[in-house]
Amino acid sequence: MNEMTRIAKDTLKDINGFIGNNNYNVIKVEEGYCELEGIISETSYNNMNIVHGGYIFGLADTAAGIAALSCVFGSDVNIVTVDASINYFKPAKGEKLIAKAKTIKPGKTISVIEVEIYNDKNDMVAKTSMTFYYITK
């Protein structure tokens, strides 16, 4: 396991709130790239018994944020999402979802990340484009 993956795993496991409550787990982090797993539970579903769109969007946003931070690994910055869009292709069901975030345009203040979200049968269920702004701590 590389250092970026280890740090991301350690950081995510210690976060409470939204990320901690949604069972997101880091699979792999490389410069400009992140794979994040979302373990689906009974609280992940909407009233139609499919994974809630907000759960999918949160998984994508978290994976994209990690990918954006990996571009400035070791720097003293935070990030915020400034723009995001998502397309849902099919209902998400199963035991887990995998978000694969790839940096399309790395920058010093702004980065653009695309995320593809797959179910456990490797069907793409959604795709996002997200823009992040770097804030010096």
C-alpha positions as CSV (number, residue, x, y, z in Angstrom):
1,M,0.0,0.0,0.0
2,N,1.5,3.4,-1.0
3,E,1.7,6.3,1.4
4,M,-1.2,8.3,-0.1
5,T,-3.5,5.3,0.2
6,R,-2.4,4.7,3.8
7,I,-2.9,8.3,4.9
8,A,-6.3,8.5,3.1
9,K,-7.5,5.3,4.8
10,D,-6.3,6.5,8.2
11,T,-8.0,9.9,7.8
12,L,-11.3,8.5,6.6
13,K,-11.6,6.0,9.4
14,D,-11.3,8.8,11.9
15,I,-14.0,11.0,10.4
16,N,-17.4,11.2,12.0
17,G,-20.5,12.7,10.5
18,F,-21.5,12.2,6.9
19,I,-18.5,10.3,5.6
20,G,-18.1,8.1,8.7
21,N,-21.9,7.3,8.8
22,N,-22.0,6.2,5.1
23,N,-19.5,3.4,5.2
24,Y,-17.0,4.8,2.6
25,N,-13.7,3.0,2.5
26,V,-10.5,3.9,0.5
27,I,-9.4,1.3,-1.9
28,K,-6.5,3.1,-3.7
29,V,-5.1,6.5,-4.0
30,E,-2.4,7.6,-6.5
31,E,-1.6,11.1,-7.7
32,G,-4.7,12.4,-9.4
33,Y,-6.7,9.2,-8.8
34,C,-8.9,7.7,-6.1
35,E,-11.0,4.5,-5.8
36,L,-13.5,4.6,-3.0
37,E,-15.9,1.9,-1.9
38,G,-19.3,2.6,-0.4
39,I,-20.8,-0.3,1.5
40,I,-24.6,-0.3,1.1
41,S,-26.7,-0.7,4.2
42,E,-30.4,-0.3,5.0
43,T,-29.8,3.5,5.5
44,S,-28.5,3.9,2.0
45,Y,-31.8,3.3,0.3
46,N,-34.6,5.7,-0.7
47,N,-38.3,4.9,-0.5
48,M,-38.2,2.9,-3.8
49,N,-35.6,0.5,-2.3
50,I,-32.7,1.7,-4.5
51,V,-29.6,3.5,-3.3
52,H,-30.4,7.2,-2.7
53,G,-29.0,9.6,-5.2
54,G,-27.5,11.6,-2.3
55,Y,-25.6,8.6,-1.1
56,I,-24.1,8.1,-4.7
57,F,-23.3,11.8,-5.0
58,G,-21.6,11.9,-1.6
59,L,-19.5,8.9,-2.5
60,A,-18.5,10.6,-5.8
61,D,-17.8,13.9,-4.0
62,T,-15.6,12.2,-1.4
63,A,-13.6,10.2,-4.0
64,A,-13.2,13.3,-6.1
65,G,-12.0,15.3,-3.1
66,I,-9.4,12.7,-2.3
67,A,-8.2,12.7,-5.9
68,A,-8.0,16.5,-5.9
69,L,-6.0,16.5,-2.7
70,S,-3.6,13.8,-4.0
71,C,-2.5,16.3,-6.7
72,V,-1.1,18.6,-4.0
73,F,0.0,15.8,-1.6
74,G,2.2,17.2,1.2
75,S,0.9,20.7,0.7
76,D,-0.9,22.6,3.5
77,V,-4.3,23.1,1.7
78,N,-7.9,22.2,2.1
79,I,-10.4,22.0,-0.7
80,V,-14.0,22.8,-1.3
81,T,-16.3,21.7,-4.1
82,V,-17.3,24.8,-6.2
83,D,-19.3,23.0,-9.0
84,A,-20.6,19.5,-9.6
85,S,-23.0,17.7,-11.9
86,I,-24.1,14.1,-11.9
87,N,-25.8,11.8,-14.4
88,Y,-27.6,8.7,-13.0
89,F,-27.7,5.9,-15.6
90,K,-29.4,3.0,-13.7
91,P,-30.8,2.2,-10.3
92,A,-28.0,1.3,-7.8
93,K,-28.5,-2.0,-5.9
94,G,-26.2,-4.6,-4.5
95,E,-23.8,-4.8,-1.6
96,K,-21.4,-2.0,-2.6
97,L,-20.6,0.8,-5.0
98,I,-17.1,1.7,-6.3
99,A,-16.3,5.3,-7.2
100,K,-13.3,5.8,-9.6
101,A,-12.2,9.4,-9.5
102,K,-9.7,10.7,-12.1
103,T,-8.2,14.2,-12.3
104,I,-8.9,15.7,-15.7
105,K,-7.4,19.1,-15.1
106,P,-5.0,19.6,-12.1
107,G,-4.3,23.2,-11.1
108,K,-2.8,25.4,-8.5
109,T,-6.1,26.8,-7.3
110,I,-8.8,24.8,-9.3
111,S,-8.9,21.1,-10.3
112,V,-11.5,19.3,-12.3
113,I,-12.3,15.6,-11.5
114,E,-14.5,13.1,-13.2
115,V,-15.9,10.2,-11.3
116,E,-17.5,7.0,-12.6
117,I,-19.6,5.0,-10.0
118,Y,-20.0,1.3,-10.5
119,N,-22.2,-1.3,-8.8
120,D,-20.8,-4.7,-7.6
121,K,-21.6,-6.2,-11.0
122,N,-19.3,-3.5,-12.6
123,D,-22.2,-1.7,-14.3
124,M,-21.7,2.1,-14.4
125,V,-24.6,3.6,-12.4
126,A,-23.6,7.3,-12.5
127,K,-20.9,9.7,-13.7
128,T,-20.0,13.1,-12.3
129,S,-17.8,16.1,-13.1
130,M,-16.6,18.1,-10.2
131,T,-14.6,21.3,-9.7
132,F,-12.6,21.9,-6.5
133,Y,-10.9,25.0,-5.2
134,Y,-7.8,24.8,-3.1
135,I,-7.7,26.9,0.1
136,T,-4.3,27.5,1.9
137,K,-4.6,26.6,5.6
